[in-house]
Amino acid sequence: GVTEWGVYVELLSSKCEGMIRSRDLGNDYFVFEPERYRYIGKRSRKIYALGDPIRVIVDLTDMQKKQIQFKPDKA
């Protein structure tokens, strides 16, 4: 899913789910386009859209809340 607060991610290998917060998408100002289910970078024009594959790294985990936060992998 793509929401105003971030992009939901599902890992293919384990089916674990988590989120990339909108502020963690990268060094750009990303605009949320709800009608297209995507974020687009103002300067870079980088697009994060529903269904696009993305490489991620684990940023934070909260075992009590059972939540995982990801960041895009720069590699």
N, CA, C, O and CB atoms as a CASP TS submission, in Angstrom:
PFRMAT TS
TARGET T0000
AUTHOR 0000-0000-0000
METHOD Language model
MODEL 1
PARENT N/A
ATOM      1  N   GLY     1       0.819  -1.184   0.000  1.00  0.00           N
ATOM      2  CA  GLY     1       0.000   0.000   0.000  1.00  0.00           C
ATOM      3  C   GLY     1       0.863   1.247   0.000  1.00  0.00           C
ATOM      4  O   GLY     1       2.034   1.215   0.378  1.00  0.00           O
ATOM      5  N   VAL     2       0.276   2.320  -0.422  1.00  0.00           N
ATOM      6  CA  VAL     2       0.923   3.624  -0.418  1.00  0.00           C
ATOM      7  C   VAL     2      -0.033   4.596   0.246  1.00  0.00           C
ATOM      8  O   VAL     2      -1.166   4.771  -0.205  1.00  0.00           O
ATOM      9  CB  VAL     2       1.305   4.091  -1.869  1.00  0.00           C
ATOM     10  N   THR     3       0.427   5.232   1.324  1.00  0.00           N
ATOM     11  CA  THR     3      -0.403   6.167   2.068  1.00  0.00           C
ATOM     12  C   THR     3       0.339   7.475   2.264  1.00  0.00           C
ATOM     13  O   THR     3       1.508   7.593   1.898  1.00  0.00           O
ATOM     14  CB  THR     3      -0.815   5.575   3.421  1.00  0.00           C
ATOM     15  N   GLU     4      -0.333   8.449   2.835  1.00  0.00           N
ATOM     16  CA  GLU     4       0.312   9.748   3.054  1.00  0.00           C
ATOM     17  C   GLU     4       1.456   9.668   4.053  1.00  0.00           C
ATOM     18  O   GLU     4       2.306  10.558   4.071  1.00  0.00           O
ATOM     19  CB  GLU     4      -0.706  10.759   3.535  1.00  0.00           C
ATOM     20  N   TRP     5       1.508   8.630   4.884  1.00  0.00           N
ATOM     21  CA  TRP     5       2.589   8.522   5.868  1.00  0.00           C
ATOM     22  C   TRP     5       3.687   7.559   5.449  1.00  0.00           C
ATOM     23  O   TRP     5       4.702   7.461   6.138  1.00  0.00           O
ATOM     24  CB  TRP     5       2.030   8.088   7.192  1.00  0.00           C
ATOM     25  N   GLY     6       3.515   6.830   4.316  1.00  0.00           N
ATOM     26  CA  GLY     6       4.586   5.969   3.863  1.00  0.00           C
ATOM     27  C   GLY     6       4.158   4.886   2.891  1.00  0.00           C
ATOM     28  O   GLY     6       3.025   4.853   2.411  1.00  0.00           O
ATOM     29  N   VAL     7       5.114   3.995   2.617  1.00  0.00           N
ATOM     30  CA  VAL     7       4.926   2.908   1.669  1.00  0.00           C
ATOM     31  C   VAL     7       5.026   1.587   2.424  1.00  0.00           C
ATOM     32  O   VAL     7       6.019   1.337   3.107  1.00  0.00           O
ATOM     33  CB  VAL     7       5.972   2.976   0.514  1.00  0.00           C
ATOM     34  N   TYR     8       4.014   0.746   2.306  1.00  0.00           N
ATOM     35  CA  TYR     8       4.050  -0.576   2.917  1.00  0.00           C
ATOM     36  C   TYR     8       4.835  -1.523   2.020  1.00  0.00           C
ATOM     37  O   TYR     8       4.736  -1.469   0.794  1.00  0.00           O
ATOM     38  CB  TYR     8       2.617  -1.113   3.165  1.00  0.00           C
ATOM     39  N   VAL     9       5.620  -2.393   2.658  1.00  0.00           N
ATOM     40  CA  VAL     9       6.516  -3.303   1.944  1.00  0.00           C
ATOM     41  C   VAL     9       6.271  -4.724   2.442  1.00  0.00           C
ATOM     42  O   VAL     9       6.071  -4.950   3.636  1.00  0.00           O
ATOM     43  CB  VAL     9       8.012  -2.894   2.140  1.00  0.00           C
ATOM     44  N   GLU    10       6.289  -5.683   1.507  1.00  0.00           N
ATOM     45  CA  GLU    10       6.245  -7.096   1.866  1.00  0.00           C
ATOM     46  C   GLU    10       7.500  -7.753   1.314  1.00  0.00           C
ATOM     47  O   GLU    10       7.783  -7.656   0.119  1.00  0.00           O
ATOM     48  CB  GLU    10       4.948  -7.792   1.318  1.00  0.00           C
ATOM     49  N   LEU    11       8.254  -8.423   2.182  1.00  0.00           N
ATOM     50  CA  LEU    11       9.453  -9.136   1.747  1.00  0.00           C
ATOM     51  C   LEU    11       9.048 -10.433   1.049  1.00  0.00           C
ATOM     52  O   LEU    11       8.249 -11.205   1.580  1.00  0.00           O
ATOM     53  CB  LEU    11      10.392  -9.431   2.952  1.00  0.00           C
ATOM     54  N   LEU    12       9.591 -10.664  -0.123  1.00  0.00           N
ATOM     55  CA  LEU    12       9.213 -11.849  -0.895  1.00  0.00           C
ATOM     56  C   LEU    12       9.627 -13.146  -0.223  1.00  0.00           C
ATOM     57  O   LEU    12       8.875 -14.120  -0.240  1.00  0.00           O
ATOM     58  CB  LEU    12       9.822 -11.782  -2.269  1.00  0.00           C
ATOM     59  N   SER    13      10.817 -13.169   0.369  1.00  0.00           N
ATOM     60  CA  SER    13      11.346 -14.410   0.924  1.00  0.00           C
ATOM     61  C   SER    13      10.616 -14.867   2.182  1.00  0.00           C
ATOM     62  O   SER    13      10.419 -16.067   2.377  1.00  0.00           O
ATOM     63  CB  SER    13      12.802 -14.245   1.228  1.00  0.00           C
ATOM     64  N   SER    14      10.213 -13.935   3.036  1.00  0.00           N
ATOM     65  CA  SER    14       9.625 -14.317   4.323  1.00  0.00           C
ATOM     66  C   SER    14       8.175 -13.889   4.493  1.00  0.00           C
ATOM     67  O   SER    14       7.516 -14.295   5.450  1.00  0.00           O
ATOM     68  CB  SER    14      10.434 -13.736   5.432  1.00  0.00           C
ATOM     69  N   LYS    15       7.677 -13.076   3.574  1.00  0.00           N
ATOM     70  CA  LYS    15       6.320 -12.523   3.645  1.00  0.00           C
ATOM     71  C   LYS    15       6.133 -11.578   4.835  1.00  0.00           C
ATOM     72  O   LYS    15       5.001 -11.242   5.185  1.00  0.00           O
ATOM     73  CB  LYS    15       5.307 -13.653   3.728  1.00  0.00           C
ATOM     74  N   CYS    16       7.245 -11.146   5.462  1.00  0.00           N
ATOM     75  CA  CYS    16       7.176 -10.133   6.522  1.00  0.00           C
ATOM     76  C   CYS    16       6.735  -8.820   5.902  1.00  0.00           C
ATOM     77  O   CYS    16       7.060  -8.517   4.753  1.00  0.00           O
ATOM     78  CB  CYS    16       8.552  -9.971   7.254  1.00  0.00           C
ATOM     79  N   GLU    17       5.992  -8.045   6.678  1.00  0.00           N
ATOM     80  CA  GLU    17       5.532  -6.754   6.206  1.00  0.00           C
ATOM     81  C   GLU    17       6.029  -5.654   7.118  1.00  0.00           C
ATOM     82  O   GLU    17       6.200  -5.856   8.320  1.00  0.00           O
ATOM     83  CB  GLU    17       4.013  -6.724   6.112  1.00  0.00           C
ATOM     84  N   GLY    18       6.258  -4.492   6.539  1.00  0.00           N
ATOM     85  CA  GLY    18       6.690  -3.326   7.289  1.00  0.00           C
ATOM     86  C   GLY    18       6.437  -2.081   6.470  1.00  0.00           C
ATOM     87  O   GLY    18       5.715  -2.113   5.474  1.00  0.00           O
ATOM     88  N   MET    19       7.038  -0.980   6.899  1.00  0.00           N
ATOM     89  CA  MET    19       6.783   0.291   6.240  1.00  0.00           C
ATOM     90  C   MET    19       8.065   1.090   6.044  1.00  0.00           C
ATOM     91  O   MET    19       8.982   1.040   6.864  1.00  0.00           O
ATOM     92  CB  MET    19       5.783   1.103   7.038  1.00  0.00           C
ATOM     93  N   ILE    20       8.106   1.828   4.937  1.00  0.00           N
ATOM     94  CA  ILE    20       9.101   2.880   4.738  1.00  0.00           C
ATOM     95  C   ILE    20       8.351   4.188   4.973  1.00  0.00           C
ATOM     96  O   ILE    20       7.431   4.522   4.227  1.00  0.00           O
ATOM     97  CB  ILE    20       9.776   2.820   3.280  1.00  0.00           C
ATOM     98  N   ARG    21       8.738   4.916   5.993  1.00  0.00           N
ATOM     99  CA  ARG    21       8.082   6.198   6.266  1.00  0.00           C
ATOM    100  C   ARG    21       8.390   7.168   5.133  1.00  0.00           C
ATOM    101  O   ARG    21       9.470   7.111   4.545  1.00  0.00           O
ATOM    102  CB  ARG    21       8.543   6.786   7.636  1.00  0.00           C
ATOM    103  N   SER    22       7.466   8.043   4.827  1.00  0.00           N
ATOM    104  CA  SER    22       7.645   8.982   3.724  1.00  0.00           C
ATOM    105  C   SER    22       8.895   9.841   3.902  1.00  0.00           C
ATOM    106  O   SER    22       9.555  10.177   2.919  1.00  0.00           O
ATOM    107  CB  SER    22       6.422   9.872   3.596  1.00  0.00           C
ATOM    108  N   ARG    23       9.223  10.195   5.127  1.00  0.00           N
ATOM    109  CA  ARG    23      10.416  11.025   5.358  1.00  0.00           C
ATOM    110  C   ARG    23      11.715  10.243   5.159  1.00  0.00           C
ATOM    111  O   ARG    23      12.787  10.845   5.086  1.00  0.00           O
ATOM    112  CB  ARG    23      10.382  11.606   6.769  1.00  0.00           C
ATOM    113  N   ASP    24      11.638   8.913   5.071  1.00  0.00           N
ATOM    114  CA  ASP    24      12.827   8.072   4.880  1.00  0.00           C
ATOM    115  C   ASP    24      13.027   7.638   3.426  1.00  0.00           C
ATOM    116  O   ASP    24      13.891   6.805   3.151  1.00  0.00           O
ATOM    117  CB  ASP    24      12.730   6.845   5.760  1.00  0.00           C
ATOM    118  N   LEU    25      12.254   8.179   2.505  1.00  0.00           N
ATOM    119  CA  LEU    25      12.355   7.759   1.109  1.00  0.00           C
ATOM    120  C   LEU    25      13.650   8.192   0.439  1.00  0.00           C
ATOM    121  O   LEU    25      14.089   7.544  -0.511  1.00  0.00           O
ATOM    122  CB  LEU    25      11.197   8.300   0.337  1.00  0.00           C
ATOM    123  N   GLY    26      14.270   9.263   0.904  1.00  0.00           N
ATOM    124  CA  GLY    26      15.538   9.681   0.315  1.00  0.00           C
ATOM    125  C   GLY    26      15.803  11.157   0.513  1.00  0.00           C
ATOM    126  O   GLY    26      15.034  11.860   1.168  1.00  0.00           O
ATOM    127  N   ASN    27      16.905  11.620  -0.062  1.00  0.00           N
ATOM    128  CA  ASN    27      17.320  13.021   0.048  1.00  0.00           C
ATOM    129  C   ASN    27      16.639  13.874  -1.007  1.00  0.00           C
ATOM    130  O   ASN    27      17.293  14.414  -1.899  1.00  0.00           O
ATOM    131  CB  ASN    27      18.841  13.145  -0.082  1.00  0.00           C
ATOM    132  N   ASP    28      15.349  13.988  -0.902  1.00  0.00           N
ATOM    133  CA  ASP    28      14.537  14.752  -1.831  1.00  0.00           C
ATOM    134  C   ASP    28      13.237  15.077  -1.110  1.00  0.00           C
ATOM    135  O   ASP    28      12.970  14.533  -0.038  1.00  0.00           O
ATOM    136  CB  ASP    28      14.282  13.965  -3.175  1.00  0.00           C
ATOM    137  N   TYR    29      12.440  15.945  -1.678  1.00  0.00           N
ATOM    138  CA  TYR    29      11.103  16.193  -1.144  1.00  0.00           C
ATOM    139  C   TYR    29      10.148  15.358  -1.977  1.00  0.00           C
ATOM    140  O   TYR    29       9.972  15.620  -3.167  1.00  0.00           O
ATOM    141  CB  TYR    29      10.721  17.730  -1.179  1.00  0.00           C
ATOM    142  N   PHE    30       9.527  14.352  -1.362  1.00  0.00           N
ATOM    143  CA  PHE    30       8.640  13.446  -2.076  1.00  0.00           C
ATOM    144  C   PHE    30       7.190  13.881  -1.901  1.00  0.00           C
ATOM    145  O   PHE    30       6.719  14.111  -0.787  1.00  0.00           O
ATOM    146  CB  PHE    30       8.832  12.003  -1.585  1.00  0.00           C
ATOM    147  N   VAL    31       6.500  13.988  -3.025  1.00  0.00           N
ATOM    148  CA  VAL    31       5.100  14.402  -3.039  1.00  0.00           C
ATOM    149  C   VAL    31       4.231  13.154  -3.168  1.00  0.00           C
ATOM    150  O   VAL    31       4.464  12.308  -4.030  1.00  0.00           O
ATOM    151  CB  VAL    31       4.816  15.408  -4.206  1.00  0.00           C
ATOM    152  N   PHE    32       3.228  13.052  -2.299  1.00  0.00           N
ATOM    153  CA  PHE    32       2.296  11.932  -2.327  1.00  0.00           C
ATOM    154  C   PHE    32       1.197  12.224  -3.344  1.00  0.00           C
ATOM    155  O   PHE    32       0.554  13.272  -3.289  1.00  0.00           O
ATOM    156  CB  PHE    32       1.691  11.673  -0.917  1.00  0.00           C
ATOM    157  N   GLU    33       0.987  11.294  -4.269  1.00  0.00           N
ATOM    158  CA  GLU    33      -0.084  11.394  -5.262  1.00  0.00           C
ATOM    159  C   GLU    33      -1.085  10.275  -4.995  1.00  0.00           C
ATOM    160  O   GLU    33      -0.952   9.181  -5.543  1.00  0.00           O
ATOM    161  CB  GLU    33       0.481  11.311  -6.727  1.00  0.00           C
ATOM    162  N   PRO    34      -2.095  10.544  -4.148  1.00  0.00           N
ATOM    163  CA  PRO    34      -3.013   9.475  -3.728  1.00  0.00           C
ATOM    164  C   PRO    34      -3.803   8.845  -4.870  1.00  0.00           C
ATOM    165  O   PRO    34      -4.104   7.652  -4.823  1.00  0.00           O
ATOM    166  CB  PRO    34      -3.973  10.013  -2.716  1.00  0.00           C
ATOM    167  N   GLU    35      -4.142   9.623  -5.895  1.00  0.00           N
ATOM    168  CA  GLU    35      -4.916   9.080  -7.003  1.00  0.00           C
ATOM    169  C   GLU    35      -4.116   8.093  -7.847  1.00  0.00           C
ATOM    170  O   GLU    35      -4.689   7.274  -8.565  1.00  0.00           O
ATOM    171  CB  GLU    35      -5.418  10.203  -7.875  1.00  0.00           C
ATOM    172  N   ARG    36      -2.772   8.177  -7.756  1.00  0.00           N
ATOM    173  CA  ARG    36      -1.903   7.258  -8.500  1.00  0.00           C
ATOM    174  C   ARG    36      -1.162   6.291  -7.583  1.00  0.00           C
ATOM    175  O   ARG    36      -0.336   5.504  -8.046  1.00  0.00           O
ATOM    176  CB  ARG    36      -0.900   8.045  -9.327  1.00  0.00           C
ATOM    177  N   TYR    37      -1.449   6.344  -6.302  1.00  0.00           N
ATOM    178  CA  TYR    37      -0.805   5.465  -5.312  1.00  0.00           C
ATOM    179  C   TYR    37       0.715   5.490  -5.457  1.00  0.00           C
ATOM    180  O   TYR    37       1.353   4.454  -5.646  1.00  0.00           O
ATOM    181  CB  TYR    37      -1.320   4.020  -5.461  1.00  0.00           C
ATOM    182  N   ARG    38       1.287   6.704  -5.363  1.00  0.00           N
ATOM    183  CA  ARG    38       2.725   6.806  -5.516  1.00  0.00           C
ATOM    184  C   ARG    38       3.274   8.073  -4.861  1.00  0.00           C
ATOM    185  O   ARG    38       2.542   9.010  -4.540  1.00  0.00           O
ATOM    186  CB  ARG    38       3.092   6.776  -6.987  1.00  0.00           C
ATOM    187  N   TYR    39       4.603   8.059  -4.677  1.00  0.00           N
ATOM    188  CA  TYR    39       5.371   9.219  -4.268  1.00  0.00           C
ATOM    189  C   TYR    39       6.306   9.559  -5.415  1.00  0.00           C
ATOM    190  O   TYR    39       6.822   8.665  -6.086  1.00  0.00           O
ATOM    191  CB  TYR    39       6.158   8.958  -2.935  1.00  0.00           C
ATOM    192  N   ILE    40       6.525  10.849  -5.643  1.00  0.00           N
ATOM    193  CA  ILE    40       7.454  11.261  -6.681  1.00  0.00           C
ATOM    194  C   ILE    40       8.362  12.364  -6.132  1.00  0.00           C
ATOM    195  O   ILE    40       7.891  13.320  -5.517  1.00  0.00           O
ATOM    196  CB  ILE    40       6.693  11.746  -7.946  1.00  0.00           C
ATOM    197  N   GLY    41       9.663  12.219  -6.362  1.00  0.00           N
ATOM    198  CA  GLY    41      10.641  13.184  -5.876  1.00  0.00           C
ATOM    199  C   GLY    41      10.608  14.467  -6.683  1.00  0.00           C
ATOM    200  O   GLY    41      10.613  14.424  -7.914  1.00  0.00           O
ATOM    201  N   LYS    42      10.576  15.608  -6.009  1.00  0.00           N
ATOM    202  CA  LYS    42      10.539  16.912  -6.689  1.00  0.00           C
ATOM    203  C   LYS    42      11.762  17.134  -7.566  1.00  0.00           C
ATOM    204  O   LYS    42      11.625  17.526  -8.725  1.00  0.00           O
ATOM    205  CB  LYS    42      10.437  18.036  -5.666  1.00  0.00           C
ATOM    206  N   ARG    43      12.954  16.890  -7.034  1.00  0.00           N
ATOM    207  CA  ARG    43      14.187  17.121  -7.794  1.00  0.00           C
ATOM    208  C   ARG    43      14.572  15.910  -8.636  1.00  0.00           C
ATOM    209  O   ARG    43      14.855  16.036  -9.827  1.00  0.00           O
ATOM    210  CB  ARG    43      15.329  17.472  -6.849  1.00  0.00           C
ATOM    211  N   SER    44      14.580  14.754  -8.015  1.00  0.00           N
ATOM    212  CA  SER    44      15.097  13.546  -8.664  1.00  0.00           C
ATOM    213  C   SER    44      14.101  12.901  -9.620  1.00  0.00           C
ATOM    214  O   SER    44      14.495  12.156 -10.518  1.00  0.00           O
ATOM    215  CB  SER    44      15.502  12.543  -7.621  1.00  0.00           C
ATOM    216  N   ARG    45      12.810  13.184  -9.433  1.00  0.00           N
ATOM    217  CA  ARG    45      11.728  12.536 -10.198  1.00  0.00           C
ATOM    218  C   ARG    45      11.663  11.031  -9.929  1.00  0.00           C
ATOM    219  O   ARG    45      11.020  10.296 -10.679  1.00  0.00           O
ATOM    220  CB  ARG    45      11.921  12.784 -11.702  1.00  0.00           C
ATOM    221  N   LYS    46      12.327  10.568  -8.863  1.00  0.00           N
ATOM    222  CA  LYS    46      12.273   9.154  -8.449  1.00  0.00           C
ATOM    223  C   LYS    46      10.846   8.835  -8.033  1.00  0.00           C
ATOM    224  O   LYS    46      10.209   9.617  -7.326  1.00  0.00           O
ATOM    225  CB  LYS    46      13.280   8.853  -7.273  1.00  0.00           C
ATOM    226  N   ILE    47      10.345   7.684  -8.473  1.00  0.00           N
ATOM    227  CA  ILE    47       8.960   7.294  -8.180  1.00  0.00           C
ATOM    228  C   ILE    47       8.947   6.020  -7.357  1.00  0.00           C
ATOM    229  O   ILE    47       9.638   5.050  -7.665  1.00  0.00           O
ATOM    230  CB  ILE    47       8.150   7.099  -9.484  1.00  0.00           C
ATOM    231  N   TYR    48       8.145   6.046  -6.304  1.00  0.00           N
ATOM    232  CA  TYR    48       7.834   4.863  -5.501  1.00  0.00           C
ATOM    233  C   TYR    48       6.334   4.639  -5.663  1.00  0.00           C
ATOM    234  O   TYR    48       5.530   5.416  -5.150  1.00  0.00           O
ATOM    235  CB  TYR    48       8.251   5.044  -3.963  1.00  0.00           C
ATOM    236  N   ALA    49       5.958   3.582  -6.375  1.00  0.00           N
ATOM    237  CA  ALA    49       4.551   3.338  -6.677  1.00  0.00           C
ATOM    238  C   ALA    49       4.106   1.958  -6.195  1.00  0.00           C
ATOM    239  O   ALA    49       4.919   1.056  -5.995  1.00  0.00           O
ATOM    240  CB  ALA    49       4.304   3.472  -8.178  1.00  0.00           C
ATOM    241  N   LEU    50       2.817   1.826  -6.018  1.00  0.00           N
ATOM    242  CA  LEU    50       2.210   0.568  -5.596  1.00  0.00           C
ATOM    243  C   LEU    50       2.605  -0.554  -6.548  1.00  0.00           C
ATOM    244  O   LEU    50       2.426  -0.438  -7.761  1.00  0.00           O
ATOM    245  CB  LEU    50       0.679   0.700  -5.528  1.00  0.00           C
ATOM    246  N   GLY    51       3.141  -1.638  -5.998  1.00  0.00           N
ATOM    247  CA  GLY    51       3.504  -2.802  -6.792  1.00  0.00           C
ATOM    248  C   GLY    51       4.929  -2.817  -7.315  1.00  0.00           C
ATOM    249  O   GLY    51       5.383  -3.837  -7.833  1.00  0.00           O
ATOM    250  N   ASP    52       5.642  -1.706  -7.191  1.00  0.00           N
ATOM    251  CA  ASP    52       7.028  -1.661  -7.666  1.00  0.00           C
ATOM    252  C   ASP    52       7.943  -2.450  -6.737  1.00  0.00           C
ATOM    253  O   ASP    52       7.805  -2.357  -5.517  1.00  0.00           O
ATOM    254  CB  ASP    52       7.515  -0.205  -7.777  1.00  0.00           C
ATOM    255  N   PRO    53       8.878  -3.228  -7.291  1.00  0.00           N
ATOM    256  CA  PRO    53       9.863  -3.897  -6.432  1.00  0.00           C
ATOM    257  C   PRO    53      10.847  -2.867  -5.881  1.00  0.00           C
ATOM    258  O   PRO    53      11.164  -1.881  -6.546  1.00  0.00           O
ATOM    259  CB  PRO    53      10.621  -5.011  -7.216  1.00  0.00           C
ATOM    260  N   ILE    54      11.323  -3.104  -4.664  1.00  0.00           N
ATOM    261  CA  ILE    54      12.278  -2.194  -4.034  1.00  0.00           C
ATOM    262  C   ILE    54      13.175  -2.998  -3.101  1.00  0.00           C
ATOM    263  O   ILE    54      12.710  -3.904  -2.408  1.00  0.00           O
ATOM    264  CB  ILE    54      11.546  -1.051  -3.258  1.00  0.00           C
ATOM    265  N   ARG    55      14.457  -2.663  -3.088  1.00  0.00           N
ATOM    266  CA  ARG    55      15.392  -3.276  -2.138  1.00  0.00           C
ATOM    267  C   ARG    55      15.367  -2.433  -0.880  1.00  0.00           C
ATOM    268  O   ARG    55      15.437  -1.206  -0.944  1.00  0.00           O
ATOM    269  CB  ARG    55      16.853  -3.382  -2.729  1.00  0.00           C
ATOM    270  N   VAL    56      15.268  -3.094   0.265  1.00  0.00           N
ATOM    271  CA  VAL    56      15.183  -2.376   1.539  1.00  0.00           C
ATOM    272  C   VAL    56      16.182  -2.925   2.548  1.00  0.00           C
ATOM    273  O   VAL    56      16.698  -4.034   2.408  1.00  0.00           O
ATOM    274  CB  VAL    56      13.765  -2.463   2.107  1.00  0.00           C
ATOM    275  N   ILE    57      16.436  -2.113   3.568  1.00  0.00           N
ATOM    276  CA  ILE    57      17.189  -2.554   4.740  1.00  0.00           C
ATOM    277  C   ILE    57      16.308  -2.296   5.958  1.00  0.00           C
ATOM    278  O   ILE    57      15.466  -1.398   5.952  1.00  0.00           O
ATOM    279  CB  ILE    57      18.583  -1.808   4.862  1.00  0.00           C
ATOM    280  N   VAL    58      16.511  -3.088   6.990  1.00  0.00           N
ATOM    281  CA  VAL    58      15.743  -2.911   8.224  1.00  0.00           C
ATOM    282  C   VAL    58      16.302  -1.710   8.970  1.00  0.00           C
ATOM    283  O   VAL    58      17.506  -1.613   9.206  1.00  0.00           O
ATOM    284  CB  VAL    58      15.791  -4.195   9.118  1.00  0.00           C
ATOM    285  N   ASP    59      15.414  -0.801   9.335  1.00  0.00           N
ATOM    286  CA  ASP    59      15.797   0.405  10.069  1.00  0.00           C
ATOM    287  C   ASP    59      15.522   0.224  11.556  1.00  0.00           C
ATOM    288  O   ASP    59      16.416   0.420  12.380  1.00  0.00           O
ATOM    289  CB  ASP    59      15.039   1.638   9.529  1.00  0.00           C
ATOM    290  N   LEU    60      14.310  -0.144  11.903  1.00  0.00           N
ATOM    291  CA  LEU    60      13.916  -0.327  13.305  1.00  0.00           C
ATOM    292  C   LEU    60      12.957  -1.506  13.423  1.00  0.00           C
ATOM    293  O   LEU    60      12.195  -1.804  12.503  1.00  0.00           O
ATOM    294  CB  LEU    60      13.259   0.963  13.867  1.00  0.00           C
ATOM    295  N   THR    61      13.011  -2.160  14.560  1.00  0.00           N
ATOM    296  CA  THR    61      12.016  -3.181  14.874  1.00  0.00           C
ATOM    297  C   THR    61      11.488  -2.921  16.273  1.00  0.00           C
ATOM    298  O   THR    61      12.225  -2.475  17.152  1.00  0.00           O
ATOM    299  CB  THR    61      12.615  -4.615  14.761  1.00  0.00           C
ATOM    300  N   ASP    62      10.226  -3.199  16.469  1.00  0.00           N
ATOM    301  CA  ASP    62       9.602  -3.079  17.783  1.00  0.00           C
ATOM    302  C   ASP    62       8.870  -4.388  18.047  1.00  0.00           C
ATOM    303  O   ASP    62       7.766  -4.607  17.550  1.00  0.00           O
ATOM    304  CB  ASP    62       8.622  -1.838  17.859  1.00  0.00           C
ATOM    305  N   MET    63       9.496  -5.250  18.832  1.00  0.00           N
ATOM    306  CA  MET    63       8.928  -6.575  19.097  1.00  0.00           C
ATOM    307  C   MET    63       7.640  -6.488  19.908  1.00  0.00           C
ATOM    308  O   MET    63       6.760  -7.334  19.754  1.00  0.00           O
ATOM    309  CB  MET    63       9.942  -7.444  19.833  1.00  0.00           C
ATOM    310  N   GLN    64       7.515  -5.487  20.762  1.00  0.00           N
ATOM    311  CA  GLN    64       6.291  -5.328  21.566  1.00  0.00           C
ATOM    312  C   GLN    64       5.099  -4.992  20.660  1.00  0.00           C
ATOM    313  O   GLN    64       4.015  -5.556  20.811  1.00  0.00           O
ATOM    314  CB  GLN    64       6.482  -4.214  22.641  1.00  0.00           C
ATOM    315  N   LYS    65       5.316  -4.068  19.720  1.00  0.00           N
ATOM    316  CA  LYS    65       4.246  -3.658  18.804  1.00  0.00           C
ATOM    317  C   LYS    65       4.178  -4.538  17.559  1.00  0.00           C
ATOM    318  O   LYS    65       3.239  -4.437  16.770  1.00  0.00           O
ATOM    319  CB  LYS    65       4.442  -2.210  18.393  1.00  0.00           C
ATOM    320  N   LYS    66       5.184  -5.403  17.390  1.00  0.00           N
ATOM    321  CA  LYS    66       5.286  -6.274  16.215  1.00  0.00           C
ATOM    322  C   LYS    66       5.298  -5.446  14.931  1.00  0.00           C
ATOM    323  O   LYS    66       4.520  -5.684  14.007  1.00  0.00           O
ATOM    324  CB  LYS    66       4.119  -7.284  16.186  1.00  0.00           C
ATOM    325  N   GLN    67       6.215  -4.454  14.902  1.00  0.00           N
ATOM    326  CA  GLN    67       6.337  -3.567  13.752  1.00  0.00           C
ATOM    327  C   GLN    67       7.788  -3.551  13.250  1.00  0.00           C
ATOM    328  O   GLN    67       8.740  -3.678  14.019  1.00  0.00           O
ATOM    329  CB  GLN    67       5.871  -2.136  14.120  1.00  0.00           C
ATOM    330  N   ILE    68       7.911  -3.390  11.928  1.00  0.00           N
ATOM    331  CA  ILE    68       9.221  -3.264  11.290  1.00  0.00           C
ATOM    332  C   ILE    68       9.211  -2.008  10.435  1.00  0.00           C
ATOM    333  O   ILE    68       8.268  -1.772   9.680  1.00  0.00           O
ATOM    334  CB  ILE    68       9.566  -4.528  10.431  1.00  0.00           C
ATOM    335  N   GLN    69      10.260  -1.202  10.553  1.00  0.00           N
ATOM    336  CA  GLN    69      10.431  -0.046   9.693  1.00  0.00           C
ATOM    337  C   GLN    69      11.622  -0.310   8.774  1.00  0.00           C
ATOM    338  O   GLN    69      12.675  -0.770   9.215  1.00  0.00           O
ATOM    339  CB  GLN    69      10.637   1.259  10.531  1.00  0.00           C
ATOM    340  N   PHE    70      11.437  -0.012   7.502  1.00  0.00           N
ATOM    341  CA  PHE    70      12.465  -0.186   6.496  1.00  0.00           C
ATOM    342  C   PHE    70      12.938   1.164   5.981  1.00  0.00           C
ATOM    343  O   PHE    70      12.293   2.192   6.186  1.00  0.00           O
ATOM    344  CB  PHE    70      11.950  -1.045   5.346  1.00  0.00           C
ATOM    345  N   LYS    71      14.091   1.132   5.301  1.00  0.00           N
ATOM    346  CA  LYS    71      14.580   2.254   4.507  1.00  0.00           C
ATOM    347  C   LYS    71      14.983   1.691   3.157  1.00  0.00           C
ATOM    348  O   LYS    71      15.378   0.529   3.062  1.00  0.00           O
ATOM    349  CB  LYS    71      15.783   2.999   5.210  1.00  0.00           C
ATOM    350  N   PRO    72      14.887   2.509   2.104  1.00  0.00           N
ATOM    351  CA  PRO    72      15.362   2.024   0.802  1.00  0.00           C
ATOM    352  C   PRO    72      16.853   1.716   0.865  1.00  0.00           C
ATOM    353  O   PRO    72      17.617   2.447   1.495  1.00  0.00           O
ATOM    354  CB  PRO    72      15.078   3.063  -0.308  1.00  0.00           C
ATOM    355  N   ASP    73      17.264   0.631   0.211  1.00  0.00           N
ATOM    356  CA  ASP    73      18.683   0.253   0.139  1.00  0.00           C
ATOM    357  C   ASP    73      19.336   1.079  -0.953  1.00  0.00           C
ATOM    358  O   ASP    73      18.852   1.101  -2.085  1.00  0.00           O
ATOM    359  CB  ASP    73      18.861  -1.284  -0.139  1.00  0.00           C
ATOM    360  N   LYS    74      20.407   1.746  -0.636  1.00  0.00           N
ATOM    361  CA  LYS    74      21.086   2.617  -1.598  1.00  0.00           C
ATOM    362  C   LYS    74      21.956   1.839  -2.594  1.00  0.00           C
ATOM    363  O   LYS    74      22.418   2.407  -3.583  1.00  0.00           O
ATOM    364  CB  LYS    74      21.943   3.626  -0.856  1.00  0.00           C
ATOM    365  N   ALA    75      22.182   0.537  -2.337  1.00  0.00           N
ATOM    366  CA  ALA    75      23.059  -0.273  -3.196  1.00  0.00           C
ATOM    367  C   ALA    75      22.446  -0.562  -4.536  1.00  0.00           C
ATOM    368  O   ALA    75      23.062  -1.231  -5.366  1.00  0.00           O
ATOM    369  CB  ALA    75      23.400  -1.569  -2.521  1.00  0.00           C
TER
END
